[in-house]
Amino acid sequence: MNFQPRRLRYTRRDLLSSVLGAGTLACLGCNSLSSRWSGALPFTGSVLTPNRDVGHRLRVPTAERFASSSDAENPNADTRHARCVIVGGGVAGLAAGYELLKSGIDDFLILELESTPGGTSRSTQYQSDSFGSLRAPWGAHYLPLPGTHNEPLRNFLRECGVLDESGAAAEQMLCRDPEERVWANGRWHYGLLPMGDATTEDISQVERFQKEMSDFAQTRDANDKSWFVLPTSRASDDPESLALDQLSMSQWMQSREFDSPRLLWLVDHSCRDDYGLRADQTSAWAGIFYFASRMLDPSQSTESAPVLTWPEGNCFLVDQLVRKIGDRIETDQAVLSMSELDSGTLSLNALNTQTQKRSNVTADSVILAVPQFIACRLLTDSLGEVKQNRIEMAQSFQYGSWLVANIVLRDRPKENDPAMCWDNVRYQSSSLGYVNAGHQTGSDHGGTVLTWYQALTTHDTALTRTELMTLNWEEAAEVVCSDLEIMHPNIREHIEAMDVMVWGHAMIQPTVGSRSNPLRTRASQSIGNIHFAASDLSGVALFEEAFDHGRRAAQAVAQSKVGRKSRSRIRQNSVQH
């Protein structure tokens, strides 16, 4: 992988154009933006980013990764042993720990880089005189009700009190009405499509599209495996199904003569919402999967499964996993190297990012529950060609950048019906709108927290990511305000605070050809007693996928024999790979 610095070709206006959209920038005008940045915003806030230091350290030779450690000359300080070490405390890593406990294994550690576990399902808590205390998500914020085929996830939801013993969702866990609205033609409309002035052709195409998605949801291969199902490990790899992966969603829409502007926008919005890609960048397999995999009973209805959500988003589920795992989770731990001992066990060296002290953990098995561009760099150098092959595999995984803002409102903007919903989007906008964290609390008036989302969908993801990281708080806040002001002209006077999260590698992107790429399948294969678990192995960044990969990796640990035989298995795998 080439980690050499690249010459930046984007100007500041280019970046903002990719975030706001060229149309919005044209309305605001460059001079207007410049003049706004020259003055102080009437509220406070900060820019946050995940810890990027570990990524930079992993690019240098292993011997140099601990150069800044306060005890760099003491590599064996604080040595411990565990049957299994899980690297990464996102949903996949937590699910792996949860499954180990269910398998009767409690001798494990989860080493998490950040100060709090959860990955992109983390949340934050705000205090305000206007609403008291309220949590809000930094990323993933809902879960479609899983179908009966996904019994492991449903069992977990039963344990959390989300589902009762009969499998019905608890009322307070379901997104309450009104669920969503869209801003179009200067006013709000219930639903995600403004159909008030839709033509007969618009309506006909929307109905035909829904019927085709329902048909896809019921399509099975010769072995009775569904083409589109969650988790994707249960989905068919039928050649006819995978042929869809060779087209973009836009190309597929064109081939089916879908050209209604409303329908095209809905499909594009859905691709950006779940994948951080436009429809012309998204694999048609993934585009259809978005709609077809969420239908609980497509033989009866084209409606999507009900949505489960909480003020803090999917961090509610993260909290349940954390409580079950307990003090086996250690945060602020950057795992920077891994080697194999003569005994066949694995030795992991970590750096506490707060104290800069080293620690060492030996383990019979390791689960790398981190993205592939990190996992490949942690593989032991003794694997030689296997490690190099994994680095090359990682190059085929593309990750998107996101800008997420939590906006604390002391009061809500005055507006006519329909009132603020859970999900609030703007028709034809390049942003994804915002969710209202206070919606599930039952409070429809007064202060709240809005979580605003923007996926950056430029073609050169590396350049966009690099430039995005240079945004300061004033610029980021102005981007968010400028988008919100189209729907809420006086929004600034209601804002008490705004924090912005810059996700450089927010999620894997299912580009054309990614589902059928053999490298993706090979990347999930264990190497001896080293196992891999992260949602990027599925090509789609969903809670269901991370949960499934964590369980799979933990089951591999539970079924494996540990000890001296591990070394021969790694060597054997080295030959096979």
N, C-alpha and C positions, 0 to 999 in steps of 0.2 A: 504494500500500500504506500502510495506517495504522500509523505507528510510535509513536503517542502512548501514554504509559504507561496501563495499565489498572488499575482498582481490583481488588486481590486479594480474592477471596472465600473462598479455601481457608484453613482453619486448619491447624496443624501435624498435628493428628490426621487431617484429611481427606487430606492428602498421604500420610501413612504408611498410611492405609487403602487408598489407591490402589496403593501399592507392595506392602504385605504382604497385603492383602486383609482385608475387614471381619471375616471369620471368625477369622483369626489374631489380629487386634487384640482381638477380644472375649475370646479365650482368655487373652491376655497381660494385658489390662486396662490402662487408661491410667495408673493409679497405679503399676503395676509398671514400665511403660516409664519413667516420670518418675524413679522411684527408681533405676533402672539407670543412667540418664544422669547422675545426680548423683555417681556414683562412677567412678573411673578404670578403663578396660578393661585387662586383663592383657597387652596386646600393643600394638605401635605401628603407625603407618601414616599415610597421607595421602590427601587428596581431590585428584584430577586432573581437569582439563577441557581440551578443545581451546581454542586461542586464540580468544577471542570478540571481541577488540578490533577486528579488521578488520571484523566485521559491523556494529559500532556506528559505525565511521568511515565506512563506505559509505552510511550514512543521511544524512549531512550533505552540503552542496554540495561539489563537487570541490575548490574553492579552499581549503576548511577542513580537508581530510583530512590534510594534512601539518603541521598547526599545531604539533604537539609534536616535530617532527623537529629534530635537532640542526643540520641545515643547510637549514631550511625556505626560506631565501631563495635557494637554489642548486638550482633544479629540474633542471638538466642535468648534475649531477655524475655522473661515472663512466658516461658514455654508451657503449653498445656496440650492435652490430647482429648479428642472427641471422636466418636464413631463416625460422625458425618459433620462436615462444615458446609454450610450454604452461603455462598457469596452473593449478596444482594437481598435486600429486604423489601422489594416491591411485591406485588400480588403473587407472582410466580414463586418467589422465595418463601413467602409466608404460607402459601398453599402447600409447598413442599414440607415445611415444618409441621403444619397441621396434619398432613398425611402420614408423616413419620410417627407422630404421636398416636394416630389411629392404628398404626401398624405395630405399636408396642415399643417403639424406639424413642427414648427420651434423652439419650446422650448425644445431643447435637447443638451446634451453635449457628446463629445467623449473624453474619458480619455485614453491616449496612454502612455505606459511605456517608449518607446524610445524617443529620441530627434527629430526624424522625423517619420511621419506615413508611412504606406506602407507594413510593415512586410517583407516578403521575396521578395516583389516586389520593394524594395527600390533601389536607385541608388546612385552614387557618381559622383563628377565632378572633372576633372583634367585640369590643365593648363600646357602647354608645348610650348616652342619656336618652336617645330617641327609641331604642329597642332593647336595651339591656345587653344581653350576650347573645351572639349569633355566630355559628360556624358557617364557613363557605368553602367550596371546593377550589382546588388549584388545577384541576384537570377533569378526569372522568367523573361524571355526575349522575349516571343512571344505569340501570340494568333492566333489559327486557325480561319479563317473567319467563324463566326457562321452561321448555317443554318437558313432558314426562320422560322423554328419551335421555335427558341429562340428569339422571337420578343422583349422581354424586354431588352436583351443585345444589340440587333441590334438598338433599339431606343436610347440607351445610346451612342452607337457608332456614330449614326447620329448626336446627340447633340455635340459630340466631333469633328465632321468633318471627321471622319474616313470613314464613308459611306455617300453617297449622298442620296437624297430623293428617288431615284429609288432602293436603296439598294446596289449599286455597290461600291466597295472599291476605295478610292482615290489612285491614282497611287503611290504617294510618301509614302503611308502607307504600301504598299505591299513589301515584301522582294524582292529586285531587283536581277536580275541575275548578276553573277552566284551565286546560293543559297548555294550549299554545295559541298564538296569534301572529299575524303577519302585517307589517306596515306597507301599504301600497296606495297610490293615488292620494296621498296626504291624510290617510286615516288608517286605523287598525281594523283588522278583520279576524274573526275566529278561524282557527285552522291554519295550516301551513301554505295553502294556496288561495290567493284572492280570486274567487270564482264568481263574484257578483256580476261582472261584465264579461264573463267568459263566453266565447262563441260556441256554437253547437259542435264545431270540430274540436275545440279544446276539450269539451266534456266527453266527447266520443273517444278521443285519444287517451284521456286519463283512465276511462273505464276499460279500454282495451289493454292498456299497460298493466292495470291492476289484475286483469284476467290472466295475462301472460305470466306475471310474477306468481300468481296462485298456481298456475300449471307447472311452473318450474319448481315450486315448493313441494309438489306432489310427484315429481319425476324421480324415478329410481332406476338403478342399473340392473343387469341380469342377476346380480347377487343380492338384490333387494336393498341396496344401500342408497340413501338419498343423495342427490346431487348437491343440495344446499342444506346444511344442517350445522348447528352449533353443539359441541365444538367441532372444528373442521377435521379433527382426527377421525371422526365418524363419517365424513363425507366421501363420496365416490370419487375415484380417479379415472372414471370412464373416459376414454379418448374423446368422445363427443362432448363431454362436459369440459374437459381441459382445452378443447378447441376454442372455447369462449375466451380463454386466457390470452389468446393470440390477437384479440381485437381490443381496442379501447371501448369504454362504455359509450362514448359518442359515436363511434363507428357502428356499434351494434344498434343504437337507437336509429341511426340513419338507415341501416339495412332493413329495419322493421318499419320504416316510413313514419317514425315519430318525429314530428317537427313543430308541435305546439310549443310556443315560447314558455308558457306556464309549466308544462310538463318537463321541458328541457331544463328550466331553472330548478325545479324540484329535484331532479336527478343530480344535477351538478351540486346543489346545496347539500344533498345527502352524502355525496362522495367527499366533499370538503369537510363535512361534519364528522364523519367516521374515519376517514383516511388521510385528510390533509392534502387531497389531490383534487384537481378539476376532473370533470367527466372525461375530457379528452386525454387525461394522463392515467386514468384508472383502468385497470383490467376489467373487461366486460364481465368476467367471472365474478370479480369482487363487487362490481356494481349491482349485478343481479342478486348476489349473495346478501347484500345489505337488505333488500326487500324480502326475498324468498325465505331466508333463514329465520325471520322473526314472526312468521305466521304460525300461531298455535294450532289452528285447525283449518288449513286452506281448502279442505273439501266443503267446509260450511261457510267460510267468510274470507274476504280479502283483507280484513282488518289485521293490523299488526298486534303483537302481544302487548298487554298492558305494561306500563312502565313503572318500575320500582325506583323510588328516589328518596333522598333525605336532604336536609339543609346542607350538610357537609359533603354531599355527593357520595361516591363509592368509598370514601373514607369511613363511613359507617361500617362497611363490611371489613375494611382493613382493621378497624378497632376490634372487631369480633375475633379476627385471627390473632391479633397481637395479644389479646387477653388470654386466649387459649395457650399460646406459646410461652408467655411470661418472660422471665429474665434470661431466656436463652437467646434473646435478641440483644446484640451489642451495636450501638450506633457510633457514628464518627470514626468508623474503621475502614481505611482504604487498603484493600489487599493489593499489594504491588508485585508479589512474586510467588511462584509455586514451584516446588522441586520434589523429586522422588528420592526417598531414603533407601538405603540398602535393604531395609526390612520390607520394602514394598509399600509402605505407607507414604502419604503425601504430606509435605511440610509447606505451610502457608505463612508468609511474612506480611504483617499488616502494620500500618502506621496510624496512630491516633491523630486525627486531623486537628484536634484541639490542643493536645499536649505535645505533639510531635515526637512521641515515644513509640518505639517499635515493640511489637509482640510477635510471638510465634505460636502457631497451633499446628499440631500434627493430626491427621485424620485418616481413617481407613477408606473413606469415600468423600468425594467433593461434588457438590451440585453448583454449577455456575449458572445462577439465575440472573444473569446480566445480559445486555445486548451483545450481539456477536462481535462487534468491533472492539469490545472490551474482553470478552471471553477468549478470543483467539490470542490476545496478547498475554493472558495469564497462564496459558498452557506451558507446562514444563519444557525447558529447552532440550531435555533429553529425547523428546518426541521428534526432534529434527524435522523431517519432511512433512510429518503430520501437522506440525504447528504451522509450517509455511503454507500447506494446503488450506488450513483453516483461515489463515489471514487472507488468502485469495478468495475463499468462500465469502468472507465478510464483505468483500468489495462488491458483491452482487446484492447486498442488502442496502436499500435506500431509506433514509430516515428524514422525516419532515420537521420543520421548525414551526413553533407556535408562539403567539403572544397572548397571554391571558391576564386579565385585570380584574381585581376585586374592588368594587366601587362602593364605599360606605355612604349611604344617603341619610341625611338627618330628617328628610321628609320626601315624599314621592311627588314627582311632577304632576301638575293638574292635567287631566286628560279626560276625554269623553269615553263612553263605552265603545268597545269592550275594555274592561279594566285590565290591569297588569296580570299576566298569566305566569305560569312557571317558565315556559320557553317563549321568547319574544324575538322575532327576526324581522329583517327588512327585505322585502322583495327586491331582487336584482342587486343586492349588496354584496360586496366582496368579503365582508365580515360575516360571522355566524350569529350575530346578535348576542343576547345575554339571557341567562337564567336568573330567576329571583330566588335567592337562598331562603327568604322568609316565607315563600309560598306554602311549604309543607307545615309551617307552624300555625297556619290558619289565620294569620294576620294579613289583612288586605289594606291596611292604612298605616300611615306613619313611616318611620325609618325602616330601612332594610339594607341588604347587601346584594348588589348585582354582580354577577360574574360574566365578564365579556370575553368572547373567544375570537381569535383570528388565526387561521392557518395560512402560512406563507406558501403559495403554490407556484413559485417561479421554477423554471426548468433547471437552473444551476443551483441546486440545494446547498452546495458547499459555500459558494460565494454569498448567498443570501444569509446563511447561518453566521458567517464571519461578520458581515455588515450589521446583522441584527444585534449582535453582541456589543456593538458600539453605541447603541441607542442609550441616551441618558434619560433620567426620569421625566424631565420636562417634555422632551420630544415624545416619549411613549404616552404620557398622559394626554398630550395634545392630540395624538392620533386617536385615542379612545374617545375623548370629548368630541372631536370633530365628527366622528361617526355617530355618536349618540345624539348630537344636536340636531341631526336631520329628523329624528323622531321626537326628541324632547328639546325644543329650542332653548329652554331656560335651565337645562340640566346642571350647569356649573354652580348655580346658586344653591343647589340642593346637596352638593357633594361635600362631605365632611373630610374624607380621606380617600386616597386611591393607591393601591399597591399593584405593581406589575410584575408578573413572572415571565421571564424569557426562557422558553424551552428550546434549546438548540437541537437536541435529538429527541423530540417528544414521542414519536411513534414511527413504527415501520410503515412503509407505504407500498400497497399492492399495485405496483405498476404493471404494465402490459408484459406478460411472460413470467411474472414472478411466481404465480401459483404452480406452474408446470416446470419451473427451474429445478433440475435434479440437485443442484447445490443446496437448495433450501432443505430438502429432505435429508440429505447427508449431514447437514449441520446439526441435526437433532440427535444423531447417533452417538451413543456413549463411546468413550475411549477407555477401555478397562473400567476402573473405578471412578472415572471422571464423567459426570453426567451434565446434560445441558437442559436448561428450562427457562424460557422467556417467551413472551407472546410473539416476538419477531420471528420465531421459528414457524409460526403459522402464516406469516405474511399479513396478518391483520391484528391490530392492537386492541383487543377486547378483553374484558375481565374474564369472560368464559374461557378464552384461549390461554391466558396466563394461569388460571386455576387448573386447567387440564394439564398443561405442561409441568406445573409444579407437582401435581399428583403422580404423573407418569415417572418423573425423575425419582421421586421418593419411593415409589414402588420398586424401581430398579435397585435402589440402595437396599431396601428390605429383603429383596430376593437374592442379593449377591453374597458371596462368601468373601470374607475379609481376611487380611493378613498377608502372608508371604506370597500367596498365589496371585495377588494383585499385580505384581511386577511382570509376571509372564503374560498376563492378559493385556497389559498396556503394550508390551512388545509385539504381541500377536496382532493387536489392533493397529499398530504402527505399520505392519506389513499390509494389512487389509486396506488401509486408507491410502 
